[in-house]
Amino acid sequence: MTSQLPALDGKQILIGISGGIACYKTAELVSKLVQYNASVHVIMTEAAKRFVAPLTFESLSAQPVFDSKWKHIDGHAPQHIALAEMADIMLVAPCTMDMHAKLANGFADDPISLVCSAIPLCKTPVLLAPSMNVTMLGQASTQRNIQTNIKDGFTVLGTDEGWQACRAEGDGRLLDTNSLVEALVTAL
């Protein structure tokens, strides 16, 4: 039985997963979005694949995972352009310190930053859900990159506080699944 959330019904949602331990939480998010009848397309960095295998997300989304800039899933068209054009919205969760830096400085050297570079932010919302160690989040460079990403048109979500996998306590945890779903609904 499909859950009801009209704002997500039939929407084309891109989920970018960059390499942090919080990758495992994104599996629950993808599952929930599919249950809300959204069409979910997952994009992963090489680092993310070290935490969770693409097969997990292919099984949950019933879609191939875009995990290489050189991969063509549908025909011979550049995959990053095809994904960017079909998307109603994109969420990068977790969005690591590295991914914030790439997006703030215009790099397109991995599948996520490449797809983001092809999305017109004035038309298609791209949400960034930070997730990193409390010290990394507090670095001046991270805060500068987050502010740049906001100025450039990305929507940067908050973080949760609590115990972190690195055995630290504090701000920097990925928002819970329900909060991420709510952020997508609000942005749509």
C-alpha positions in Angstrom: 0.0 0.0 0.0 1.4 3.4 -1.0 1.5 6.2 1.6 -0.1 9.5 0.8 1.8 12.8 0.5 0.4 14.6 -2.5 3.3 17.1 -2.8 5.6 14.2 -3.6 3.3 12.1 -5.8 4.9 11.6 -9.2 7.7 14.0 -8.5 11.2 13.3 -10.0 13.5 13.6 -7.1 17.3 13.4 -7.3 19.1 12.3 -4.2 22.9 13.0 -4.1 24.9 11.0 -1.6 28.4 12.2 -0.8 30.8 10.3 1.3 30.1 10.4 5.0 29.0 7.9 7.5 25.5 9.3 7.4 25.1 7.7 4.0 23.3 4.8 5.7 20.5 7.1 6.8 19.8 8.1 3.2 18.6 4.5 2.5 15.6 5.1 4.8 14.9 8.4 3.0 14.9 6.9 -0.4 12.6 4.1 0.7 10.2 6.6 2.3 10.1 8.8 -0.8 9.4 5.8 -3.1 6.5 4.9 -0.7 5.2 8.4 -1.2 5.1 7.6 -4.9 8.0 9.8 -5.9 10.4 8.7 -8.7 13.8 8.7 -7.0 17.1 8.8 -8.8 20.2 8.3 -6.7 23.6 9.9 -7.5 26.7 8.8 -5.5 30.3 9.8 -5.2 33.1 7.2 -5.0 33.5 8.0 -1.3 29.7 7.3 -0.7 30.1 3.9 -2.3 32.6 3.0 0.4 29.9 3.4 3.0 26.9 1.9 1.2 26.8 -0.1 -2.0 24.8 1.3 -5.0 22.8 -1.9 -5.1 21.1 -0.8 -1.9 19.8 2.3 -3.5 19.0 0.5 -6.8 16.9 -2.0 -4.9 15.1 0.8 -2.9 14.5 3.1 -5.8 14.1 0.6 -8.7 16.3 2.9 -10.7 20.0 2.6 -11.7 22.4 4.6 -9.6 24.4 7.3 -11.4 27.9 6.9 -9.8 30.3 7.8 -12.6 30.6 10.9 -14.8 31.3 8.5 -17.7 28.2 6.3 -17.2 25.3 6.5 -19.6 22.2 4.9 -18.2 19.7 5.9 -20.9 21.1 6.0 -24.4 24.1 8.1 -25.3 23.0 11.5 -24.0 25.1 13.0 -21.2 23.6 11.5 -18.1 24.1 14.6 -16.0 22.2 16.7 -18.4 19.3 14.2 -18.7 19.0 14.0 -14.9 19.2 17.8 -14.4 16.5 18.4 -17.0 14.0 15.8 -15.6 14.4 16.8 -11.9 11.7 18.5 -10.0 14.0 18.9 -7.0 17.4 17.6 -5.8 18.6 16.9 -2.3 22.2 16.2 -1.4 22.2 14.2 1.9 24.7 13.9 3.4 26.4 17.0 2.0 29.9 16.8 3.4 32.5 19.5 4.0 34.1 18.5 0.7 30.9 18.7 -1.3 30.1 22.1 0.1 33.6 23.2 -1.0 33.2 21.8 -4.5 29.8 23.4 -5.0 30.9 26.8 -3.6 33.9 26.8 -5.9 32.3 25.5 -9.1 34.0 22.1 -9.3 32.2 19.4 -11.3 34.6 16.5 -10.8 32.2 13.9 -9.4 28.6 12.8 -10.3 26.9 15.0 -7.7 28.7 18.3 -8.4 28.4 17.6 -12.2 24.6 17.2 -12.0 24.3 20.2 -9.7 26.3 22.3 -12.3 23.6 21.5 -14.9 20.6 22.4 -12.8 19.2 25.9 -13.2 18.8 26.9 -9.5 16.3 29.6 -10.4 13.9 26.9 -11.6 14.8 23.7 -9.8 15.5 23.7 -6.1 18.6 22.0 -4.8 18.7 21.4 -1.1 22.0 20.6 0.8 21.8 18.7 4.0 25.1 19.1 5.8 26.6 16.3 7.8 30.0 16.3 9.3 31.9 16.4 12.6 31.2 19.3 14.9 34.7 20.7 14.4 34.6 20.4 10.6 31.2 22.2 10.5 32.6 25.0 12.6 35.6 25.6 10.3 35.8 29.1 8.8 36.1 27.5 5.3 33.0 25.4 5.8 31.0 28.3 7.0 32.3 30.5 4.2 31.4 27.8 1.6 27.9 27.3 3.1 27.3 31.1 2.8 28.5 31.0 -0.8 26.2 28.1 -1.6 23.3 30.0 -0.1 24.2 33.2 -2.1 24.5 31.1 -5.3 20.9 29.8 -4.9 21.2 26.5 -3.0 19.0 25.9 0.0 21.2 24.8 2.9 19.3 22.9 5.6 20.2 22.8 9.3 21.8 20.0 11.2 21.0 18.1 14.4 23.0 18.0 17.6 24.0 14.8 19.4 26.4 11.9 19.4 28.6 11.5 16.3 30.2 8.4 14.8 33.6 10.0 15.5 32.7 9.9 19.3 32.2 13.7 19.5 29.1 15.4 20.7 27.6 18.5 19.1 26.2 20.0 16.0 26.7 18.4 12.6 24.4 15.4 12.4 22.3 14.8 9.3 18.7 15.8 9.9 16.3 12.9 10.5 14.3 11.4 7.6 11.1 13.1 8.5 12.8 16.5 8.6 14.3 15.9 5.2 11.0 14.8 3.7 9.4 17.9 5.2 12.1 20.1 3.6 11.5 18.6 0.2 7.7 19.2 0.5 8.3 22.8 1.6 10.7 23.4 -1.3 8.3 21.9 -3.8 
